[in-house]
Amino acid sequence: MQTRKSFIAKLSAAAAAITGLSSFKQQPMDKELKNVFIHHVYFWLKNADSKADRDKLVEGLTKLSKVKTIQNFHIGKPADTNREVIERGYAVSWMLQFANGTDQASYQTDPVHLKFVEDYSHLWSKVIVYDSVDV
Protein backbone atom coordinates (compact mmCIF):
# COMPACT_ATOMS: atom_id res chain seq x y z
CA MET A 1 0.00 0.00 0.00
CA GLN A 2 1.28 3.42 -0.96
CA THR A 3 1.67 6.04 1.74
CA ARG A 4 0.62 9.63 1.25
CA LYS A 5 4.24 10.72 1.54
CA SER A 6 5.46 8.31 -1.19
CA PHE A 7 2.53 9.30 -3.43
CA ILE A 8 3.42 13.00 -3.13
CA ALA A 9 7.08 12.23 -3.81
CA LYS A 10 6.19 10.30 -6.99
CA LEU A 11 3.79 13.04 -8.07
CA SER A 12 6.50 15.67 -7.58
CA ALA A 13 8.96 13.63 -9.64
CA ALA A 14 6.42 13.25 -12.43
CA ALA A 15 5.70 16.98 -12.39
CA ALA A 16 9.42 17.73 -12.62
CA ALA A 17 9.78 15.38 -15.57
CA ILE A 18 6.84 16.99 -17.38
CA THR A 19 8.24 20.46 -16.74
CA GLY A 20 11.56 19.35 -18.18
CA LEU A 21 9.87 17.97 -21.28
CA SER A 22 7.86 21.15 -21.86
CA SER A 23 11.06 23.16 -22.12
CA PHE A 24 12.39 20.78 -24.78
CA LYS A 25 12.23 22.58 -28.13
CA GLN A 26 11.44 20.58 -31.22
CA GLN A 27 13.01 21.54 -34.50
CA PRO A 28 10.45 23.06 -36.88
CA MET A 29 9.35 20.68 -39.62
CA ASP A 30 9.14 21.75 -43.25
CA LYS A 31 5.48 21.26 -44.15
CA GLU A 32 5.75 22.55 -47.69
CA LEU A 33 5.15 20.02 -50.43
CA LYS A 34 7.84 20.35 -53.07
CA ASN A 35 8.35 18.82 -56.50
CA VAL A 36 4.75 17.64 -56.78
CA PHE A 37 1.89 18.14 -59.19
CA ILE A 38 -1.42 18.99 -57.48
CA HIS A 39 -4.64 18.27 -59.37
CA HIS A 40 -7.72 19.62 -57.58
CA VAL A 41 -11.16 18.92 -59.05
CA TYR A 42 -14.44 20.47 -57.89
CA PHE A 43 -17.77 18.85 -58.83
CA TRP A 44 -21.21 20.48 -58.91
CA LEU A 45 -24.01 17.90 -58.96
CA LYS A 46 -27.00 18.09 -61.30
CA ASN A 47 -29.15 17.23 -58.27
CA ALA A 48 -27.40 19.55 -55.84
CA ASP A 49 -29.35 18.41 -52.77
CA SER A 50 -29.12 14.67 -53.48
CA LYS A 51 -27.12 12.84 -50.82
CA ALA A 52 -27.52 9.66 -52.90
CA ASP A 53 -25.87 11.31 -55.93
CA ARG A 54 -23.07 12.71 -53.76
CA ASP A 55 -22.48 9.28 -52.22
CA LYS A 56 -22.44 7.69 -55.68
CA LEU A 57 -19.82 10.20 -56.87
CA VAL A 58 -17.70 9.54 -53.77
CA GLU A 59 -17.98 5.81 -54.52
CA GLY A 60 -16.64 6.47 -58.03
CA LEU A 61 -13.79 8.65 -56.75
CA THR A 62 -12.82 5.94 -54.29
CA LYS A 63 -12.55 3.49 -57.19
CA LEU A 64 -10.62 6.08 -59.18
CA SER A 65 -8.08 6.43 -56.36
CA LYS A 66 -6.64 3.05 -57.40
CA VAL A 67 -4.83 4.65 -60.38
CA LYS A 68 -1.15 3.79 -59.84
CA THR A 69 0.29 7.26 -60.52
CA ILE A 70 -1.73 8.88 -57.69
CA GLN A 71 0.56 9.43 -54.70
CA ASN A 72 -2.08 10.83 -52.31
CA PHE A 73 -5.70 11.90 -52.57
CA HIS A 74 -8.43 13.57 -50.55
CA ILE A 75 -12.18 13.46 -51.15
CA GLY A 76 -14.00 16.33 -49.45
CA LYS A 77 -17.11 18.44 -49.22
CA PRO A 78 -17.45 22.15 -48.43
CA ALA A 79 -16.36 22.94 -44.90
CA ASP A 80 -18.72 24.85 -42.65
CA THR A 81 -16.82 28.11 -43.09
CA ASN A 82 -18.45 31.30 -44.28
CA ARG A 83 -16.37 34.20 -45.54
CA GLU A 84 -16.75 36.25 -48.68
CA VAL A 85 -13.75 34.60 -50.37
CA ILE A 86 -14.90 31.00 -49.82
CA GLU A 87 -16.61 29.10 -52.64
CA ARG A 88 -19.15 26.69 -51.15
CA GLY A 89 -21.30 25.92 -54.18
CA TYR A 90 -19.58 22.69 -55.15
CA ALA A 91 -20.69 19.30 -53.80
CA VAL A 92 -17.44 17.28 -53.79
CA SER A 93 -13.75 18.09 -54.10
CA TRP A 94 -11.12 15.63 -55.29
CA MET A 95 -7.50 16.60 -54.54
CA LEU A 96 -4.71 14.50 -56.00
CA GLN A 97 -0.96 14.56 -55.64
CA PHE A 98 1.26 13.28 -58.44
CA ALA A 99 5.05 13.10 -58.61
CA ASN A 100 5.09 15.16 -61.82
CA GLY A 101 3.14 16.30 -64.86
CA THR A 102 3.93 13.11 -66.74
CA ASP A 103 2.21 11.01 -64.06
CA GLN A 104 -0.79 13.36 -64.10
CA ALA A 105 -1.00 13.09 -67.90
CA SER A 106 -0.89 9.30 -67.60
CA TYR A 107 -3.77 9.47 -65.09
CA GLN A 108 -5.87 11.36 -67.65
CA THR A 109 -5.69 8.46 -70.12
CA ASP A 110 -5.69 5.62 -67.57
CA PRO A 111 -8.53 3.16 -68.27
CA VAL A 112 -9.74 3.52 -64.65
CA HIS A 113 -10.10 7.30 -65.16
CA LEU A 114 -11.85 6.89 -68.50
CA LYS A 115 -14.27 4.37 -66.95
CA PHE A 116 -14.96 6.79 -64.08
CA VAL A 117 -15.93 9.55 -66.52
CA GLU A 118 -18.13 7.12 -68.48
CA ASP A 119 -19.90 5.76 -65.38
CA TYR A 120 -20.28 8.89 -63.26
CA SER A 121 -20.34 11.99 -65.49
CA HIS A 122 -24.14 11.87 -65.60
CA LEU A 123 -24.09 12.99 -61.95
CA TRP A 124 -22.40 16.38 -62.41
CA SER A 125 -23.43 19.61 -64.08
CA LYS A 126 -20.09 21.37 -63.78
CA VAL A 127 -16.46 20.49 -63.08
CA ILE A 128 -13.62 22.91 -62.43
CA VAL A 129 -10.01 21.78 -62.26
CA TYR A 130 -7.07 23.61 -60.71
CA ASP A 131 -3.64 22.17 -61.52
CA SER A 132 -0.59 23.57 -59.77
CA VAL A 133 3.17 23.03 -59.63
CA ASP A 134 5.97 24.62 -57.60
CA VAL A 135 6.73 28.30 -58.11
C-alpha angles and dihedrals in degrees: 000000000000119000123223090245094054091045091054091047092053091045091052091050091050091049091051091051092050091048089052091051093049090059091053108107119215120214111251113256122226104241096178116114110226134188094015136123114227118203113187119184126189120198128201112197124226087225097043096185096045112116088184092058091046091050090048091052091049088051089054093047090051089055090045091055088074091077105122098226093059109102098183136352141187128199112200148161129215112295119233093257123125121196130131093254096052120099109213101162097097122090103209136014124204116196119187134184120208129180091236146337092277091060090047091051089050089052090056092060098034111124090233090057093046090050090050091055091047094049102038110026090093087071099062134067097188138016127190122189128199115192119187140179133182119296 
